[in-house]
């Protein structure tokens, strides 16, 4: 996130609704690495990763509802390394001092949607890492298949990056809350785009070989 000048020189403010999708993807990637390293059974992997996703989401909800004075679990403990502007949980989530959005003005339905998507970001992070580890096969180009998924994913990624910059550049007086929503949706496009770009090819994909191919 972009730094802003706060009460103390060098302090920064952080937007959780913008950062959390990326952090959730990282959490999913970490749990794939753990499950692959320790050879967890599928049920164990689903249970452990699911519990982690739910707990992270619940903690974020508690912050949004201002049931805690600040982010006592993460940001407060990073203070020696990162001087974060002191804010309430909902202000952290909504980047209130830049977007102008507050818990009272921000649409409740959108907040619920954001939270419902948290487990999806963990899932995509898990599968992006899984796909990156999968063996590569020649990419088909003659029919709709993996190649076109990847091209579509690249398009979503680029569109998402552009919309993120556009949304974050909108000043408060010209619709900071709207810009925040645009930026958040853009980040969803970025993550889904990365997922599509990493889809592996396998024998289950009817287009994994060109016509007449007999080898791997």
C-alpha positions as CSV (number, residue, x, y, z in Angstrom):
1,X,0.0,0.0,0.0
2,X,1.1,3.5,-0.6
3,X,2.6,5.3,2.5
4,X,0.8,8.4,3.9
5,X,2.0,11.0,6.4
6,X,0.5,10.4,9.7
7,X,1.0,11.8,13.2
8,X,4.5,10.3,13.4
9,X,7.1,10.7,10.7
10,X,7.7,7.5,8.8
11,X,4.4,5.8,9.8
12,X,2.3,4.0,7.3
13,X,-1.3,3.0,7.1
14,X,-2.4,-0.4,5.8
15,X,-5.6,-1.5,4.0
16,X,-6.6,-4.9,5.2
17,X,-9.3,-5.6,2.6
18,X,-6.8,-4.9,-0.1
19,X,-3.9,-6.9,1.5
20,X,-5.9,-9.8,2.8
21,X,-6.7,-11.5,-0.5
22,X,-2.9,-11.6,-1.2
23,X,-2.1,-12.8,2.3
24,X,-4.8,-15.5,2.1
25,X,-3.2,-16.7,-1.2
26,X,0.1,-16.9,0.7
27,X,-1.5,-18.9,3.5
28,X,-2.9,-21.3,1.0
29,X,0.5,-21.7,-0.6
30,X,2.1,-22.3,2.8
31,X,-0.4,-25.1,3.6
32,X,0.2,-26.8,0.2
33,X,4.0,-26.8,0.9
34,X,3.4,-28.2,4.4
35,X,0.9,-30.9,3.2
36,X,3.3,-31.8,0.3
37,X,6.4,-31.9,2.6
38,X,4.7,-34.0,5.3
39,X,2.6,-36.0,2.9
40,X,-0.7,-35.3,4.7
41,X,-3.7,-37.3,3.7
42,X,-6.3,-35.3,1.8
43,X,-8.8,-35.2,4.7
44,X,-6.1,-33.9,7.0
45,X,-5.1,-31.2,4.5
46,X,-8.7,-30.1,4.0
47,X,-9.3,-30.0,7.8
48,X,-6.1,-28.1,8.7
49,X,-6.3,-25.6,5.9
50,X,-10.0,-25.1,6.4
51,X,-9.6,-24.4,10.1
52,X,-6.8,-21.9,9.4
53,X,-8.9,-20.1,6.8
54,X,-11.9,-19.9,9.1
55,X,-9.9,-18.6,12.1
56,X,-8.2,-16.0,9.9
57,X,-11.6,-14.8,8.6
58,X,-13.1,-14.7,12.0
59,X,-10.2,-12.6,13.4
60,X,-10.7,-10.2,10.5
61,X,-14.4,-10.0,11.2
62,X,-13.7,-9.2,14.9
63,X,-11.4,-6.4,13.7
64,X,-14.0,-5.0,11.4
65,X,-16.6,-5.0,14.2
66,X,-14.2,-3.0,16.4
67,X,-14.4,-5.7,19.1
68,X,-10.7,-5.2,19.7
69,X,-9.0,-1.8,20.2
70,X,-6.5,-2.5,17.4
71,X,-4.8,-5.3,15.5
72,X,-3.3,-6.8,18.6
73,X,-2.3,-10.1,16.9
74,X,-0.3,-8.9,13.9
75,X,0.2,-5.2,13.4
76,X,0.8,-4.3,17.0
77,X,3.5,-7.0,17.2
78,X,5.2,-5.6,14.0
79,X,5.6,-2.2,15.6
80,X,9.4,-2.5,16.1
81,X,9.8,-3.3,12.4
82,X,6.9,-1.3,10.9
83,X,5.5,1.9,12.4
84,X,1.8,1.6,11.7
85,X,-0.7,4.4,12.1
86,X,-2.8,3.6,15.2
87,X,-6.3,2.9,14.0
88,X,-9.4,0.9,14.9
89,X,-9.9,-2.4,13.2
90,X,-12.6,-1.1,10.9
91,X,-10.4,1.8,9.9
92,X,-7.6,-0.6,9.0
93,X,-9.9,-2.8,7.0
94,X,-11.4,0.1,5.0
95,X,-8.3,2.4,4.8
96,X,-10.6,5.1,6.2
97,X,-8.1,8.0,6.3
98,X,-7.6,7.7,2.5
99,X,-10.8,6.3,1.1
100,X,-13.2,8.1,3.4
101,X,-15.1,4.9,3.9
102,X,-16.3,4.0,7.4
103,X,-18.1,1.0,8.9
104,X,-21.2,3.2,9.0
105,X,-21.1,4.2,5.3
106,X,-19.6,1.1,3.7
107,X,-22.3,-1.3,2.3
108,X,-22.8,-4.2,4.6
109,X,-23.5,-6.6,1.7
110,X,-20.0,-5.9,0.2
111,X,-18.3,-6.5,3.5
112,X,-20.1,-9.8,3.8
113,X,-19.1,-10.7,0.2
114,X,-15.4,-9.8,1.0
115,X,-15.4,-12.1,3.9
116,X,-17.2,-15.0,2.1
117,X,-14.4,-14.9,-0.5
118,X,-11.5,-15.3,2.1
119,X,-11.6,-19.1,2.0
120,X,-11.6,-18.9,-1.8
121,X,-8.3,-17.0,-1.8
122,X,-6.8,-19.6,0.5
123,X,-8.1,-22.3,-1.9
124,X,-6.7,-20.6,-4.9
125,X,-3.3,-20.0,-3.2
126,X,-3.2,-23.7,-2.4
127,X,-4.0,-24.7,-6.0
128,X,-1.7,-22.1,-7.6
129,X,1.2,-23.6,-5.7
130,X,0.0,-27.1,-6.5
131,X,-0.2,-26.2,-10.2
132,X,3.3,-24.7,-10.2
133,X,4.7,-27.9,-8.8
134,X,2.8,-30.0,-11.4
135,X,4.8,-31.3,-14.4
136,X,4.6,-29.2,-17.6
137,X,3.3,-30.7,-20.9
138,X,3.3,-29.2,-24.4
139,X,0.7,-26.4,-24.5
140,X,-2.1,-27.0,-27.0
141,X,-2.9,-24.1,-29.3
142,X,-5.3,-25.6,-31.9
143,X,-8.4,-25.8,-29.7
144,X,-9.9,-24.3,-26.6
145,X,-7.8,-25.7,-23.8
146,X,-5.1,-25.0,-21.3
147,X,-3.4,-22.4,-23.6
148,X,-6.5,-20.3,-23.8
149,X,-7.1,-20.6,-20.1
150,X,-3.6,-19.2,-19.6
151,X,-4.1,-16.4,-22.1
152,X,-7.4,-15.5,-20.4
153,X,-5.7,-15.6,-17.1
154,X,-3.0,-13.2,-18.3
155,X,-5.7,-10.9,-19.6
156,X,-7.5,-10.9,-16.2
157,X,-4.1,-10.3,-14.4
158,X,-3.2,-7.3,-16.6
159,X,-6.8,-5.9,-16.3
160,X,-6.7,-6.4,-12.6
161,X,-3.4,-4.6,-12.2
162,X,-4.6,-1.6,-14.2
163,X,-7.9,-1.4,-12.3
164,X,-6.0,-1.6,-9.0
165,X,-3.8,1.4,-9.9
166,X,-6.9,3.3,-11.1
167,X,-8.9,2.5,-7.9
168,X,-6.1,3.4,-5.5
169,X,-5.4,6.6,-7.4
170,X,-8.9,8.0,-6.9
171,X,-8.7,10.7,-4.2
172,X,-11.2,10.7,-1.4
173,X,-13.0,13.9,-2.6
174,X,-13.7,12.2,-5.9
175,X,-15.0,8.9,-4.6
176,X,-12.3,7.2,-2.5
177,X,-14.8,4.6,-1.4
178,X,-15.7,3.8,-5.0
179,X,-12.0,3.6,-5.8
180,X,-11.4,1.2,-2.9
181,X,-14.2,-1.1,-4.2
182,X,-12.7,-1.0,-7.7
183,X,-9.3,-1.8,-6.4
184,X,-10.6,-4.7,-4.4
185,X,-12.5,-6.2,-7.3
186,X,-9.3,-5.7,-9.4
187,X,-7.3,-7.7,-6.9
188,X,-9.8,-10.6,-7.3
189,X,-9.1,-10.5,-11.0
190,X,-5.4,-10.6,-10.4
191,X,-5.6,-13.7,-8.2
192,X,-8.0,-15.5,-10.5
193,X,-5.8,-14.6,-13.4
194,X,-2.8,-16.0,-11.7
195,X,-4.7,-19.2,-11.0
196,X,-5.8,-19.6,-14.7
197,X,-2.2,-18.9,-15.8
198,X,-0.9,-21.8,-13.7
199,X,-3.5,-24.4,-14.7
200,X,-1.4,-27.6,-15.5
201,X,-2.0,-29.9,-18.4
202,X,-2.6,-33.5,-17.8
203,X,-4.0,-36.6,-19.5
204,X,-7.4,-35.7,-18.0
205,X,-7.4,-32.7,-20.3
206,X,-8.7,-33.8,-23.7
207,X,-6.6,-31.1,-25.3
208,X,-3.3,-31.9,-23.6
209,X,-1.8,-33.3,-26.8
210,X,-1.9,-32.1,-30.5
211,X,-3.7,-34.4,-33.0
212,X,-1.7,-37.5,-33.8
213,X,0.7,-37.2,-30.8
214,X,1.6,-40.5,-29.2
215,X,4.3,-39.6,-26.7
216,X,4.3,-37.5,-23.6
